[in-house]
């Protein structure tokens, strides 16, 4: 076989492999299960959560991200815990 034919067959093989893979959940039916931003804001407000933005040094935010990776509640729970300790 010619090199061009081999390349075409390899392309066809790759194309059929890509078409046979399942659609990730975030694009299929599971996408509807996640609340949109407006619904998420309503859920947060009902839980008593309020958005709070501030500017922090880059080194501090990196440290927060590293600690939040091991924290069970994520970065939001970690910051809330640290603020409670500092304000108490």
C-alpha positions as CSV (number, residue, x, y, z in Angstrom):
1,X,0.0,0.0,0.0
2,X,1.0,3.5,-0.6
3,X,1.9,5.8,2.3
4,X,-1.2,8.0,1.4
5,X,-3.4,5.0,1.7
6,X,-1.9,4.0,5.1
7,X,-2.5,7.6,6.4
8,X,-6.1,7.6,5.1
9,X,-6.8,4.2,6.8
10,X,-5.2,5.5,10.1
11,X,-7.4,8.6,9.9
12,X,-10.5,6.5,9.3
13,X,-9.6,4.3,12.3
14,X,-9.1,7.3,14.5
15,X,-12.4,8.9,13.3
16,X,-14.4,5.7,14.0
17,X,-12.8,5.4,17.4
18,X,-13.7,9.0,18.2
19,X,-17.3,8.5,17.1
20,X,-17.8,5.4,19.2
21,X,-16.8,7.0,22.5
22,X,-19.6,7.9,24.9
23,X,-20.6,11.6,25.3
24,X,-19.3,12.9,28.7
25,X,-21.9,13.4,31.3
26,X,-21.4,17.1,31.5
27,X,-22.8,17.4,27.9
28,X,-25.5,14.8,28.1
29,X,-28.5,14.3,30.5
30,X,-26.3,15.0,33.5
31,X,-25.9,18.6,32.4
32,X,-29.5,19.3,33.2
33,X,-29.0,18.0,36.8
34,X,-26.6,20.8,37.7
35,X,-28.4,24.0,38.7
36,X,-27.7,27.1,36.6
37,X,-26.1,30.2,38.2
38,X,-29.4,31.8,39.2
39,X,-30.7,28.7,40.8
40,X,-27.4,28.2,42.6
41,X,-27.5,31.7,44.0
42,X,-31.0,31.0,45.3
43,X,-29.8,27.8,47.0
44,X,-26.9,29.7,48.5
45,X,-29.1,32.5,49.8
46,X,-31.5,30.0,51.3
47,X,-28.5,28.4,53.1
48,X,-27.5,31.9,54.4
49,X,-24.4,32.1,52.2
50,X,-23.4,35.5,50.9
51,X,-20.8,36.2,48.2
52,X,-17.7,38.0,49.6
53,X,-14.9,39.1,47.3
54,X,-11.5,40.5,48.4
55,X,-8.1,40.9,46.9
56,X,-5.3,38.8,48.4
57,X,-1.6,38.5,47.6
58,X,-0.8,35.7,45.1
59,X,1.3,33.8,47.6
60,X,-1.5,33.7,50.1
61,X,-4.0,32.5,47.5
62,X,-1.7,29.7,46.4
63,X,-1.3,28.6,50.0
64,X,-5.1,28.6,50.4
65,X,-5.6,26.5,47.3
66,X,-3.0,24.0,48.5
67,X,-4.7,23.7,51.9
68,X,-8.2,23.6,50.3
69,X,-7.2,20.6,48.2
70,X,-7.0,18.5,51.4
71,X,-9.9,20.1,53.2
72,X,-13.2,18.3,53.1
73,X,-15.3,21.4,52.4
74,X,-13.1,22.9,49.8
75,X,-11.9,26.5,49.7
76,X,-15.1,28.1,50.9
77,X,-15.2,26.0,54.1
78,X,-11.5,26.5,54.7
79,X,-11.7,30.3,54.4
80,X,-14.8,30.3,56.7
81,X,-13.0,28.2,59.2
82,X,-9.9,30.4,59.1
83,X,-11.9,33.6,59.5
84,X,-13.8,32.1,62.4
85,X,-10.6,31.3,64.2
86,X,-9.1,34.7,63.4
87,X,-12.2,36.6,64.6
88,X,-12.8,34.6,67.7
